[in-house]
Amino acid sequence: MLAAAVAVPAAAQQAVPVIAVPPLSSPADKQTSAGSTLAIAWQATELIAQDLRTTSEVLALPPNQQKDFYSYPEVTAPTFSRWRAKGAKALLTGFVQARPDGRLAVGCYVYDTEKGTELGRTGFVVAPDDWRRAAHKCSGLAYKSLTGAPGIFDTRIAYVARTGFGTAQSSRIATMDSDGLNHSYVTPPDGLVTTPRLSPDGERLAYVSFSGGQPHILVRDLDSNEERPLAGTSLPSFSPRFSPDGNRVVFSMTNGGNTDIYVTGATGGYPQRLTTSPGIDTSPSFSPDGRSILFESDRSGTQQLYVMSADGSNQRRISFGGGWYAAPEWSPDGEMIAFTSRGNDGLRVGIMKADGTDARVLTSGPRDEGANWAASSRELIFQRVDVAGRPGIYRVTLSGGEPRKVTVPQDAADPDWSGARE
Amino acid sequence: MTRPPVFLAAVGLLIGAEASAQLRVPPVVQRVLPGRQPAQPVLVGIDALRADFLARTGGNTVYFAGDSFGLVPAAKTNLTAQAQWLRQHPEVVVSIEGHASPLDTRDHALALGARRAQEVRDFLVLMGVPAAQLTAVSLGKERPVGANSRVETILVR
């Protein structure tokens, strides 16, 4: 396991920055309600290394509890040559300290070992049981220091958990941390639900329920578990997505068989109609600045991607590559659009520049769809139905490579990924 | 899981019945055990109505080509028979369920299912069925069976 983790191809070693993650230190090994501070420090170190290994853009050297020891004063005054000699361009140090009030102080520092300079630091005071979140924040600091993009380690994933097949299928919404922990079911079993969409802060959830027959959007507060219909209407509504500030929801509504795009306040209000084409306009997604909305429409005869101003004006087509394009989502950094390409050979996930150029497919299909961005804008989560007909959720990085399946307790579909939490 | 087996069983029953004689009503309605109240007569009623609807209309499902929502001639023939039956049973409320293919994308499939259900509803209204009897809904690609570009007419009550 150790050897496998170290033995990366030479080409990857050049391209991917290597960071040393020696065990976090502690000024004094004291007992807390979550174990001793040195035991927590070691678990946090392993978690940070594991977080960074889930990305393909940072290579974390496997931490060694015996050989990599450093003293508490060395947290802020490391011997850079020691880590340079191990091939590390960067170094993460940190500490876990028991406070008199029973809480933990967790601090992390990231250094450039070649220049001998500090790249960033972060620190938290948390309840002992919350050390994992602090460790995720350290992972995020390391990732951002080396790649420039926000980390995804303290984010939430929502998806549709499925049991049964065909007409016996039932589904419920589940949420979990991006590393798979804190998995919980949000809606009751034996329902029929789809399209969970997290608010940017991960605290609210919009989703589609078929209870009562018609698909309709519900908005739920994940803390209080209170929920209410988004639009006070009996018309079918679906395809919800929050605005970047979390105050509005853009969605599709069907009237007399015609589906258009509407926007309304996330806590209610009269829906404002944004499109009027006789075709199917759906899958809307706000730009990160909230000024534009990306969507798909079959008004030209095939599904294509369009952009409009947030008030519905200035609608223009942006996909011209041939083939069909669906389910677009704007990347959090505003640079790219993820989409589902639809062709005779099935469904695949791809990306293009925000102006619609340079479209390329990232996955092999034949039934991959519904891509949503990680907060880093460097990775996508999507649904794949495998050869046996079982749906699962997968992650794929923009740099390519095989998608990796996300482990969940049952069949899974239609994933969404929150932004980085404060 | 309950719906298709019930339909298949009912179709088989009625095909058999029609071949042998002209048994117009499925036997479940007539079977009342001596000394006992018939259990849930409403449920027995809807099952009988559904079986009769299937037998007299030739099926409760119409199919569509590819991504289209236009009614093909075979669908219109079937829906004309459905409309005739529904006009004779004005007390029956139906749900018209539109579906789309798993190879469609999720949101578009929901919209396409709604469009197809609306086409069927409009045709039935054109054929004289009171609109109040009909509700069009879409299940998109969430209830896949064999052929998914379809609209099912489900007798609710």
Contacts between the chains, C-beta under 8 A, distances in Angstrom:
chain1	res1	chain2	res2	distance
A	164	B	1	7.5
A	166	B	1	7.5
A	166	B	143	7.2
A	166	B	144	6.0
A	166	B	145	5.7
A	167	B	1	5.9
A	167	B	2	8.0
A	167	B	3	5.8
A	167	B	4	6.3
A	167	B	143	5.6
A	167	B	145	6.5
A	168	B	1	3.5
A	169	B	142	7.5
A	169	B	143	7.2
A	171	B	142	7.8
A	192	B	142	6.2
A	194	B	106	6.7
A	194	B	140	7.6
A	194	B	142	6.2
A	195	B	106	6.9
A	195	B	107	7.4
A	210	B	139	6.9
A	210	B	142	7.1
A	213	B	95	6.3
A	213	B	135	6.9
A	213	B	137	4.8
A	214	B	137	5.3
A	214	B	138	7.8
A	215	B	110	6.1
A	215	B	137	7.8
A	215	B	138	6.4
A	215	B	139	8.0
A	215	B	140	7.3
A	236	B	110	7.6
A	236	B	114	5.7
A	236	B	137	7.1
A	236	B	138	6.1
A	238	B	107	6.3
A	238	B	110	5.1
A	238	B	111	7.9
A	238	B	140	7.9
A	239	B	107	4.3
A	239	B	110	7.5
A	252	B	107	6.5
A	252	B	110	7.9
A	252	B	111	6.6
A	254	B	111	6.3
A	254	B	114	4.4
A	254	B	115	7.9
A	254	B	138	7.2
A	256	B	118	6.2
A	257	B	69	7.8
A	257	B	114	6.0
A	257	B	115	4.6
A	257	B	117	7.5
A	257	B	118	2.9
A	257	B	119	6.8
A	257	B	122	7.8
A	257	B	136	7.5
A	258	B	115	7.5
A	259	B	111	3.8
A	259	B	114	6.5
A	259	B	115	7.4
A	280	B	108	6.0
A	280	B	111	4.2
A	280	B	112	6.6
A	280	B	115	7.1
A	282	B	107	4.3
A	282	B	108	6.0
A	282	B	110	7.6
A	282	B	111	5.4
A	283	B	105	7.5
A	283	B	107	4.6
A	283	B	108	7.4
A	296	B	105	7.9
A	296	B	107	7.7
A	296	B	108	6.9
A	298	B	108	7.3
A	303	B	105	7.2
A	303	B	108	6.1
A	326	B	105	4.0
A	326	B	107	7.7
A	326	B	108	5.9
A	327	B	105	5.1
A	327	B	106	7.1
A	327	B	107	6.5
A	340	B	105	5.2
A	342	B	103	7.6
A	342	B	104	7.6
A	342	B	105	6.2
A	346	B	103	6.5
A	347	B	103	6.6
A	347	B	105	6.8
A	367	B	102	7.2
A	367	B	103	7.4
A	369	B	105	5.6
A	369	B	106	6.8
A	370	B	105	7.5
A	370	B	106	6.1
A	385	B	102	7.4
A	414	B	106	6.7
